[in-house]
Amino acid sequence: MLETDYLIVGCGASGMAFADVILTETDAEIIMVDRFHKPGGHWNLAYPFVRLHQPSSYYGVSSADLGNREIDQVGLNRGLQHLSSSDQILAYYDEIMQRKFLPSGRVKYFPLCNYLGNTQFVSNLTGKTYDVKVKRKLVNAIHMQTKVPSTHVPNFTVSPGVHFMPINNLPQIEVPPVGVVVIGGGKTGVDAILWLLENGIEPEKISWVISRDAWFIDRRNTQPSMEFLGDFLHYQASQYEALRDASSIPDLFDRLEEAGVVLRIDPTVKPTMFRGATVSRLELDELRRVKNVIRMGRVRHIDESSILFEEGSLDVEPGQIFVDCSANALSHSEITDVFSGRTITIQPIRGGQIVFSAALIAHIEAAYSDEAHKNELSRVVPLPDHDTDWIKMLAGSLRNQQIWRKDSLLIKWIRQNRLDGFGNLLANVGEGDTDLKMKRTRVHKSIGPALEKLQAFVSELS
Ligand SMILES: Cc1cc2nc3c(=O)[nH]c(=O)nc-3n(C[C@H](O)[C@H](O)[C@H](O)COP(=O)(O)OP(=O)(O)OC[C@H]3O[C@@H](n4cnc5c(N)ncnc54)[C@H](O)[C@@H]3O)c2cc1C
């Protein structure tokens, strides 16, 4: 029988961010278990050209930088902070495990092991079963079940002989295709289209099946550095002012778009989806070069020369490659209390920031004892899916931020944590910086009325 303080199931970004804080802030011992042979979770299965869609500077674990905050000089992200590739992310997590966690002598790592429940796991390689006596907590870092294209089973059928592939296989194409049909209007579909265009396929050869259009976040507004702080403050002020002035939810989205808070690919099509993905303006311009966008609902079946949709069917030239980008990375697992007896279930407690959430949950575990209070500090912010989830996500995040703000030590911890991104920058706006101070005043003036309106819209939605 093994013995440990914390048994962490899942060595993805969540499990790693949690373990890092526990290691830094307590003297606890940890056992980490994962099915994969390397830490990093879904990044192990990602398509070869995937990148983070947020700057690397606030992704990873609290104690170690990922990337060097450099501004990209080339590509469609140029002018903005670097986005790590999956190789960089995996190398980073491997370093953390090999050079920090394991040498501490307090972490035992069991890769290639499947968790069975009841603090028991089995090695997929040897078949050996391990029982663990957990002295403090079982940490469930697999609750959110990220889905990726390579393991995703599409919810439509494909006739034999059709050239159909997950996005992962795109770089393996050896014969120039007649055309490529990309299925999926989310971030994965965006990545597939951009990769095809960057690699020289003419936009006329691409067909893009979008069953639901998405609102995207302008990546420029997610850059945590002094250089972009003006953009960030303008973005914050604009979203609060849009909320304050909105007469209805549709009017709110018009105002958000007008202010550049949210972006869409086709200004004539109303998005019904929001999953928190970012795009750069350059990427948006590229995406708009693809004119053959098919909006006929969800795909039901694909054969060599036609696609059957919910809303009819469409003939296509035989010989096309069909690329599946329909996996929804964020699975909408049931929301549960983060702290429940001897179990901690990692879930987002700030919208769109899963690693920050995992790190903060670990800090709350280390620094507080009363379970009700811990849960009060860790109210789950549901993952977004529909357009109006933008409202719920912001309401949940601001609600938590207000609670955290009442606790000076907690807010100090948050500001000093690299995964927070902006808190420290905002706290250090210099007296002499008139432009930033004016934008900050706009934020302060609009946040109160914005919160009231946010609550009204949340009530309307529920
Ligand atoms: C393409 C893509 C890009 C993304 N970009 C960003 C971004 O820029 N910023 C951002 O904040 N988020 C991003 N995300 C969201 C992403 O989900 C999180 O960033 C994060 O990587 C999720 O980590 P996780 O640990 O929660 O889950 P996972 O990465 O899924 O890790 C879970 C781990 O648990 C293991 N596991 C599951 N079940 C068992 C079991 N029974 N026994 C043992 N092990 C098990 C799995 O092997 C896996 O390693 C992105 C997601 C995708 C798919």
The ligand as an SDF file (V2000), in Angstrom:
LIG
                    3D

 53 58  0  0  0  0  0  0  0  0999 V2000
   -6.3450   22.8290  -28.7080 C   0  0  0  0  0  0  0  0  0  0  0  0
   -6.5840   23.4170  -27.3660 C   0  0  0  0  0  0  0  0  0  0  0  0
   -6.0350   24.6670  -27.0490 C   0  0  0  0  0  0  0  0  0  0  0  0
   -6.2530   25.2240  -25.8020 C   0  0  0  0  0  0  0  0  0  0  0  0
   -5.7000   26.4350  -25.5140 N   0  0  0  0  0  0  0  0  0  0  0  0
   -5.8850   26.9630  -24.2830 C   0  0  0  0  0  0  0  0  0  0  0  0
   -5.3020   28.2240  -23.9250 C   0  0  0  0  0  0  0  0  0  0  0  0
   -4.6470   28.8810  -24.7240 O   0  0  0  0  0  0  0  0  0  0  0  0
   -5.5060   28.6980  -22.6750 N   0  0  0  0  0  0  0  0  0  0  0  0
   -6.2530   28.0050  -21.7690 C   0  0  0  0  0  0  0  0  0  0  0  0
   -6.3930   28.4540  -20.6260 O   0  0  0  0  0  0  0  0  0  0  0  0
   -6.8210   26.8320  -22.0870 N   0  0  0  0  0  0  0  0  0  0  0  0
   -6.6610   26.3070  -23.3120 C   0  0  0  0  0  0  0  0  0  0  0  0
   -7.2500   25.1200  -23.6250 N   0  0  0  0  0  0  0  0  0  0  0  0
   -8.1440   24.5000  -22.6360 C   0  0  0  0  0  0  0  0  0  0  0  0
   -7.4350   23.3350  -21.9750 C   0  0  0  0  0  0  0  0  0  0  0  0
   -8.4280   22.4130  -21.7800 O   0  0  0  0  0  0  0  0  0  0  0  0
   -6.7010   23.7060  -20.7090 C   0  0  0  0  0  0  0  0  0  0  0  0
   -5.7670   24.7070  -20.9560 O   0  0  0  0  0  0  0  0  0  0  0  0
   -5.9280   22.5790  -20.0680 C   0  0  0  0  0  0  0  0  0  0  0  0
   -4.8810   22.1240  -20.8940 O   0  0  0  0  0  0  0  0  0  0  0  0
   -6.8040   21.4630  -19.6020 C   0  0  0  0  0  0  0  0  0  0  0  0
   -5.9990   20.6830  -18.7760 O   0  0  0  0  0  0  0  0  0  0  0  0
   -6.6130   19.6030  -17.8300 P   0  0  0  0  0  0  0  0  0  0  0  0
   -5.5090   19.1360  -16.9560 O   0  0  0  0  0  0  0  0  0  0  0  0
   -7.8040   20.1290  -17.1390 O   0  0  0  0  0  0  0  0  0  0  0  0
   -7.1350   18.4560  -18.7930 O   0  0  0  0  0  0  0  0  0  0  0  0
   -6.3540   17.4400  -19.7210 P   0  0  0  0  0  0  0  0  0  0  0  0
   -5.3050   18.0990  -20.4920 O   0  0  0  0  0  0  0  0  0  0  0  0
   -7.4000   16.6920  -20.4610 O   0  0  0  0  0  0  0  0  0  0  0  0
   -5.6310   16.4530  -18.6900 O   0  0  0  0  0  0  0  0  0  0  0  0
   -6.2940   15.4310  -18.0140 C   0  0  0  0  0  0  0  0  0  0  0  0
   -5.3140   14.3070  -17.7970 C   0  0  0  0  0  0  0  0  0  0  0  0
   -5.9600   13.2960  -17.0490 O   0  0  0  0  0  0  0  0  0  0  0  0
   -5.6030   12.0400  -17.5290 C   0  0  0  0  0  0  0  0  0  0  0  0
   -6.6650   11.0940  -17.1960 N   0  0  0  0  0  0  0  0  0  0  0  0
   -7.9750   11.1680  -17.5400 C   0  0  0  0  0  0  0  0  0  0  0  0
   -8.6400   10.1110  -17.0110 N   0  0  0  0  0  0  0  0  0  0  0  0
   -7.7290    9.3720  -16.3450 C   0  0  0  0  0  0  0  0  0  0  0  0
   -7.8020    8.1710  -15.5830 C   0  0  0  0  0  0  0  0  0  0  0  0
   -8.9640    7.5250  -15.3620 N   0  0  0  0  0  0  0  0  0  0  0  0
   -6.6640    7.6970  -15.0480 N   0  0  0  0  0  0  0  0  0  0  0  0
   -5.5050    8.3410  -15.2280 C   0  0  0  0  0  0  0  0  0  0  0  0
   -5.3760    9.4760  -15.9130 N   0  0  0  0  0  0  0  0  0  0  0  0
   -6.4750    9.9940  -16.4570 C   0  0  0  0  0  0  0  0  0  0  0  0
   -5.4120   12.2320  -19.0170 C   0  0  0  0  0  0  0  0  0  0  0  0
   -4.5250   11.2700  -19.5110 O   0  0  0  0  0  0  0  0  0  0  0  0
   -4.8230   13.6490  -19.0750 C   0  0  0  0  0  0  0  0  0  0  0  0
   -3.4260   13.6470  -19.0710 O   0  0  0  0  0  0  0  0  0  0  0  0
   -7.0400   24.5350  -24.8510 C   0  0  0  0  0  0  0  0  0  0  0  0
   -7.5940   23.2980  -25.1720 C   0  0  0  0  0  0  0  0  0  0  0  0
   -7.3720   22.7260  -26.4090 C   0  0  0  0  0  0  0  0  0  0  0  0
   -7.9670   21.3780  -26.7220 C   0  0  0  0  0  0  0  0  0  0  0  0
  1  2  1  0
  2  3  1  0
  2 52  2  0
  3  4  2  0
  4  5  1  0
  4 50  1  0
  5  6  2  0
  6  7  1  0
  6 13  1  0
  7  8  2  0
  7  9  1  0
  9 10  1  0
 10 11  2  0
 10 12  1  0
 12 13  2  0
 13 14  1  0
 14 15  1  0
 14 50  1  0
 15 16  1  0
 16 17  1  0
 16 18  1  0
 18 19  1  0
 18 20  1  0
 20 21  1  0
 20 22  1  0
 22 23  1  0
 23 24  1  0
 24 25  2  0
 24 26  1  0
 24 27  1  0
 27 28  1  0
 28 29  2  0
 28 30  1  0
 28 31  1  0
 31 32  1  0
 32 33  1  0
 33 34  1  0
 33 48  1  0
 34 35  1  0
 35 36  1  0
 35 46  1  0
 36 37  1  0
 36 45  1  0
 37 38  2  0
 38 39  1  0
 39 40  1  0
 39 45  2  0
 40 41  1  0
 40 42  2  0
 42 43  1  0
 43 44  2  0
 44 45  1  0
 46 47  1  0
 46 48  1  0
 48 49  1  0
 50 51  2  0
 51 52  1  0
 52 53  1  0
M  END
$$$$
